[in-house]
Amino acid sequence: MYQPLADKIRPATLDDVVGQSHIIGKNGILRRIVESGSIPNMIFYGPSGVGKTTLAQIIAARTSRTLHKLNATTASVQDIRNIVSQLDTLMAPNGVLLYLDEIQYFSKKQQQSLLEFIESGKITLIASTTENPYFYVYNAILSRSTVFEFRPLEPKDVEKAVRRAFTLCARELKTTLVTEDGVTEHIARACGGDVRKAINAVELLCSAGSHTDEGLRVTLEDAKAVTQKSSARYDRDGDAHYDILSAFHKSLRGSDPNASLHYLARLLAGGDMASAIRRMLCVASEDVGLAYPQAVAIVKACCDSALQLGLPEAQLPLAQAAILLATSPKSDSASSAMAAAMADVEAGKLGDIPDYLKDAHYSGAAKLGRGLTYKYPHDYPNHYVEQQYLPDVLRSASYYEEGPNKAEQQAKQYWQKVKNHD
């Protein structure tokens, strides 16, 4: 029966696991927990192919509990009941270690069915998920578990696994493996931190390699062919979507054009032009704002051009917009002012609108006192006249404060002069 190379090469000890040094390194907290033999309920959170299942199997091998594996995409409540039925029997005298893969696919009811037994200690849960557990896992499960985040592997760590995979392939094929320069490094870089993807690439290359007098030859050209676009880890409905968008927005706000272009490229490589456009339109008002008011119009024009062009040509106006936003002066005065105004409205601080500001364009308005004392600003010097616009209850409210940038300070000086507040 066929067994994938990734399974054959799966590490059996913590020392053989590549990456995740922040939790299983020499003094990592998870390593110390595993070596203590006292295993708590845990949730392993991170992208696929970074060692979650491998580590769970290593932990299972160190415990005397009966191991059960379930995948939440196919498991049912009956599967849980079958496991529970073994508790306190000769089949599971010391309790059960349950490895639940992709827990985010379990319904609330299915997760709740585990609670009683997790709390009593009869079932030790090790769950894995590629999605943020704080969004997808039932709170009662979270409160009884420790979450460990697994990170994408660095190329230098993946290289170790790739070399090990090539060695195993050569041994199984009983041949000498000849790899061109750069093959191992390219696979390690192109897999996007997913070691399983890298090992699968090795298996494909060994299957398709050319037999020569020197042995099985693996070329860099073939390596590039089997790994094309494999490094793009992107899911429009998953964590990667929101993480990339967050990094993109914060890079624009932080005035880093290089990082902004990097995250824009990742969004466009994933075919998600709409999200990139939405973020940039937002940044134009939220973060650039009144420091460079023209940015809104320019970015809108660039985004409209991108939508008309379509990819790949849309990259050009979108890059222009991103660079403009990243290098523009910044001001959050408008967004801060709006937030303050919304806070008053949501708190119920409304008050009656002054009568002279109310609509007076109907018969009988004058009898109600509407608009009678309104002063039309254009009838006065500099098109300004002092009068109260806010309701009485908010007459002293101040929401907008000019930012320290040139554009807003010039406007401030102008109005100080007009209003005789020098």
C-alpha positions in Angstrom: 0.0 0.0 0.0 1.3 3.4 -1.0 2.6 5.6 1.8 3.5 9.2 1.1 7.1 10.2 1.6 6.0 12.9 4.1 4.6 10.1 6.3 7.7 7.9 5.9 10.0 10.7 6.9 7.9 12.0 9.8 10.2 12.7 12.8 9.8 10.4 15.9 11.6 12.7 18.4 11.5 16.3 19.2 15.1 16.7 18.2 14.2 15.6 14.6 11.5 18.2 14.2 12.5 21.1 12.1 11.5 24.6 13.0 9.2 25.8 15.9 12.2 26.5 18.0 10.2 29.2 19.9 8.2 26.4 21.6 10.2 23.1 21.2 13.7 24.6 21.2 16.2 23.7 23.9 14.3 25.6 26.6 11.0 25.9 24.8 7.9 25.7 27.0 6.2 23.0 24.9 9.4 20.8 25.0 9.5 21.1 28.8 5.8 20.1 29.0 6.3 17.1 26.8 9.4 16.0 28.6 7.6 16.3 32.0 5.1 13.6 30.9 2.2 15.6 32.3 0.2 16.5 29.2 -2.5 19.2 29.4 -5.3 19.9 26.9 -3.7 21.8 24.1 -4.7 23.4 20.8 -2.0 23.6 18.1 -2.7 26.6 15.8 -0.9 27.4 12.6 -0.8 26.8 8.8 -0.6 23.3 7.3 2.7 21.5 7.0 4.5 23.0 9.9 4.6 20.1 12.3 1.3 20.1 14.3 0.4 16.5 13.5 4.0 15.3 13.9 4.3 16.9 17.3 1.0 15.4 18.4 2.1 11.9 17.4 5.4 12.4 19.3 3.4 13.4 22.4 1.1 10.4 22.0 4.1 8.1 21.9 5.3 9.4 25.3 2.0 8.8 27.1 0.5 5.6 28.4 -2.9 6.7 27.4 -4.9 5.1 24.5 -4.5 7.2 21.4 -7.5 8.1 19.2 -7.3 10.2 16.1 -10.3 12.0 14.6 -10.5 14.5 11.8 -13.3 17.0 12.4 -14.1 17.2 8.7 -15.5 13.6 8.8 -16.0 12.8 12.5 -19.5 12.8 14.2 -20.9 12.9 17.7 -21.2 9.1 17.5 -17.4 8.8 17.0 -17.0 10.8 20.3 -19.5 8.6 22.1 -17.6 5.5 20.9 -14.4 6.9 22.4 -16.2 7.9 25.6 -17.5 4.3 25.9 -14.0 3.0 26.4 -13.3 5.1 29.4 -12.8 3.2 32.7 -12.5 -0.1 30.8 -9.6 -2.4 30.0 -9.4 -0.7 26.6 -8.4 2.6 28.1 -7.4 2.0 31.8 -5.5 5.3 32.0 -7.8 7.4 30.0 -7.7 8.6 26.4 -5.5 10.9 24.4 -7.6 12.3 21.6 -5.9 14.0 18.7 -8.6 16.0 16.9 -7.4 17.5 13.6 -9.1 20.6 12.1 -11.2 21.2 15.2 -12.7 24.3 13.5 -15.0 22.1 11.6 -16.6 20.7 14.7 -19.9 22.3 15.5 -20.6 23.8 18.9 -22.6 20.7 19.9 -19.8 18.4 18.9 -17.3 20.4 20.9 -19.6 20.6 23.9 -19.9 16.8 23.9 -16.2 16.6 25.0 -16.4 19.1 27.8 -17.5 16.8 30.7 -14.7 14.3 30.0 -12.0 17.0 29.3 -12.8 18.6 32.6 -12.6 15.3 34.5 -9.3 14.5 33.0 -10.4 11.2 31.4 -9.8 12.6 28.0 -6.7 14.7 27.2 -7.4 16.7 24.1 -4.8 17.8 21.5 -6.6 19.7 18.8 -5.1 21.2 15.7 -6.4 24.0 13.6 -5.3 26.2 10.7 -7.8 28.9 11.7 -7.6 31.3 14.6 -8.9 29.3 17.6 -10.2 32.4 19.3 -12.7 32.7 16.4 -13.5 29.1 15.8 -13.2 27.1 19.0 -15.9 27.1 21.6 -14.9 29.3 24.6 -15.4 26.5 27.1 -12.9 24.3 25.2 -10.5 27.3 25.0 -10.7 28.0 28.7 -9.6 24.4 29.4 -6.8 24.3 26.9 -3.4 25.9 26.2 -3.0 27.4 22.8 0.4 27.0 21.0 1.0 28.9 17.8 3.0 27.2 15.1 4.8 29.4 12.6 5.7 28.9 8.9 9.1 27.3 8.7 12.1 29.3 7.6 13.9 28.1 4.4 17.0 27.1 6.4 14.9 24.8 8.5 13.0 23.3 5.5 16.4 22.6 3.8 17.1 20.0 6.5 13.9 18.2 5.8 14.4 18.4 2.0 17.9 16.8 2.3 16.6 14.1 4.6 13.8 13.4 2.0 16.3 13.1 -0.9 18.4 10.7 1.2 15.4 8.5 1.9 14.3 8.5 -1.7 17.8 7.5 -2.9 17.9 4.7 -0.3 14.4 3.4 -1.3 15.2 3.6 -5.0 18.6 2.0 -4.4 20.3 4.5 -6.5 22.6 7.5 -6.3 20.9 10.8 -6.4 22.5 13.7 -8.4 20.9 17.1 -7.7 21.9 20.2 -9.6 23.1 23.2 -7.6 20.3 25.2 -6.1 17.6 22.5 -6.1 17.4 22.0 -2.4 17.5 25.7 -1.7 14.8 26.5 -4.3 12.4 23.9 -2.9 13.0 25.2 0.6 12.2 28.7 -0.5 9.3 27.9 -2.8 7.2 25.9 -0.4 6.1 28.9 1.6 7.1 27.4 5.0 5.1 24.2 4.4 7.5 21.3 4.9 4.9 18.8 3.7 4.7 20.6 0.4 8.5 20.6 0.1 8.7 16.8 0.8 5.9 16.2 -1.7 8.0 18.2 -4.3 11.0 15.9 -3.5 8.9 12.8 -4.1 7.7 14.1 -7.4 11.2 15.0 -8.5 12.5 11.6 -7.6 9.7 9.9 -9.5 10.3 12.0 -12.6 14.1 12.2 -12.4 16.3 11.2 -15.4 18.3 8.0 -15.0 21.9 8.6 -16.1 25.2 6.7 -15.7 25.8 8.8 -12.6 22.5 8.0 -11.0 19.1 9.7 -10.8 19.4 13.3 -11.9 17.2 16.0 -10.5 17.4 19.4 -12.3 16.7 22.9 -11.1 14.4 23.4 -14.1 12.3 20.4 -12.9 12.3 21.7 -9.3 11.0 25.1 -10.5 8.3 23.3 -12.5 6.9 21.3 -9.6 7.0 24.2 -7.1 5.6 27.0 -9.3 3.4 29.3 -7.3 3.5 26.9 -4.4 4.8 29.6 -2.0 1.6 31.6 -2.1 -0.1 30.7 1.2 -3.4 32.5 0.8 -7.0 31.8 1.7 -9.6 34.5 1.2 -11.8 33.2 4.0 -9.0 32.3 6.4 -6.5 33.9 8.7 -4.0 34.6 5.9 -6.5 36.9 4.3 -6.9 39.1 7.3 -3.2 38.9 8.4 -2.0 40.1 5.0 -4.7 42.8 4.8 -3.7 44.0 8.3 0.0 44.0 7.4 -0.8 45.9 4.2 -2.8 48.6 5.9 -0.3 49.0 8.7 2.6 49.3 6.3 0.8 52.0 4.3 0.0 53.8 7.6 3.6 53.3 8.7 4.9 55.0 5.6 6.9 52.0 4.4 6.6 51.8 0.6 8.6 48.6 0.3 6.5 46.6 2.8 3.4 48.0 1.3 4.3 46.8 -2.2 5.3 43.4 -0.7 1.9 42.8 0.8 0.1 44.3 -2.2 1.9 41.7 -4.3 0.8 38.9 -2.0 -2.8 40.0 -2.3 -2.6 40.3 -6.1 -0.8 36.9 -6.4 -3.8 35.5 -4.5 -6.1 37.2 -7.0 -7.6 39.4 -4.3 -7.6 42.8 -6.0 -10.9 43.9 -4.5 -9.5 43.7 -0.9 -6.4 45.6 -1.8 -8.5 48.4 -3.4 -10.8 48.6 -0.4 -7.8 48.9 2.0 -6.2 51.7 0.0 -9.4 53.7 -0.3 -9.8 53.5 3.4 -6.2 54.5 4.1 -6.6 57.6 1.9 -9.1 59.0 4.3 -8.3 57.3 7.6 -4.5 57.7 7.7 -3.5 60.3 5.0 -6.7 62.3 5.4 -6.4 66.1 5.5 -2.6 66.1 5.5 -2.9 65.5 1.7 -6.7 65.7 0.8 -5.9 65.1 -2.9 -4.8 61.5 -2.1 -8.5 60.3 -2.1 -9.1 61.5 -5.7 -5.8 60.1 -6.9 -6.1 56.7 -5.3 -9.7 56.4 -6.5 -8.5 57.1 -10.0 -5.8 54.5 -9.7 -8.3 51.9 -8.4 -10.8 52.7 -11.2 -8.0 52.2 -13.7 -7.0 48.9 -12.1 -10.6 47.6 -12.4 -10.8 48.6 -16.0 -7.5 47.1 -16.9 -7.7 43.9 -14.9 -4.7 41.8 -13.9 -1.8 41.7 -14.6 -1.8 45.3 -15.9 -3.8 46.4 -12.8 -0.6 46.0 -10.8 0.7 49.3 -12.2 -2.0 51.8 -11.0 -2.3 49.9 -7.8 1.4 50.1 -7.1 1.2 53.8 -7.9 -1.6 54.2 -5.3 0.3 52.2 -2.7 3.5 54.2 -3.1 1.6 57.5 -3.0 -0.2 56.5 0.2 2.9 55.2 1.9 5.0 58.3 1.1 2.2 60.9 1.8 2.2 62.9 5.0 -0.2 61.4 7.5 -3.1 62.7 9.6 -5.8 60.9 11.5 -7.5 64.1 12.5 -10.6 63.4 10.4 -11.1 59.8 11.6 -10.5 60.9 15.3 -13.0 63.7 14.9 -15.6 61.4 13.4 -15.1 58.9 16.2 -15.6 61.6 18.8 -18.7 62.8 17.2 -20.1 59.2 16.9 -19.4 58.6 20.5 -21.6 61.5 21.6 -24.4 60.5 19.2 -24.2 56.9 20.4 -24.3 58.1 24.0 -27.5 59.9 23.4 -26.1 63.4 23.4 -28.3 64.8 20.7 -30.3 67.9 21.7 -32.7 69.9 19.6 -31.4 71.5 16.4 -31.5 75.3 16.7 -34.7 76.6 15.0 -32.8 78.9 12.6 -31.0 75.8 11.2 -34.1 73.8 10.6 -35.7 73.3 7.2 -37.8 76.4 6.2 -38.7 75.4 2.7 -42.4 74.7 3.3 -45.6 76.6 4.0 -46.0 77.3 7.6 -42.3 77.1 8.5 -42.2 80.7 9.6 -45.2 80.2 11.9 -43.1 77.6 13.7 -40.1 79.9 13.9 -38.0 77.9 11.4 -35.1 79.7 9.8 -36.1 83.2 10.9 -32.8 84.3 12.3 -30.5 82.3 10.2 -27.5 84.2 9.0 -26.4 83.4 5.4 -22.5 83.2 5.5 -22.1 84.3 1.9 -23.6 87.7 2.8 -20.7 88.4 5.1 -17.0 89.2 4.6 -14.8 86.1 3.9 -18.1 84.1 3.6 -18.2 83.7 7.4 -20.4 84.8 10.2 -20.4 83.6 13.8 -23.5 81.7 14.9 -24.2 78.5 16.8 -24.6 75.4 14.8 -24.5 72.7 17.4 -27.5 71.9 19.7 -27.5 73.7 23.0 -26.5 70.6 24.9 -23.4 70.3 22.7 -22.6 74.0 22.1 -19.1 73.7 23.6 -18.2 70.3 22.0 -15.0 70.2 20.0 -14.3 67.2 17.8 -11.8 68.3 15.3 -8.3 69.2 16.1 -5.9 70.2 13.3 -3.0 67.9 12.7 0.6 69.2 12.8 1.0 68.9 9.0 1.4 71.8 6.6 -2.1 71.6 4.9 -4.0 71.6 8.2 -1.9 74.2 9.8 -2.4 76.5 6.8 -6.1 76.1 7.1 -5.9 76.7 10.8 -4.1 80.0 10.3 -6.6 81.1 7.7 -9.6 80.5 10.0 -7.8 82.1 13.0 -7.4 85.2 10.8 -11.0 85.2 9.5 -12.5 84.6 13.0 -10.2 87.2 14.6 -8.7 84.6 16.9 -5.1 85.6 16.3 
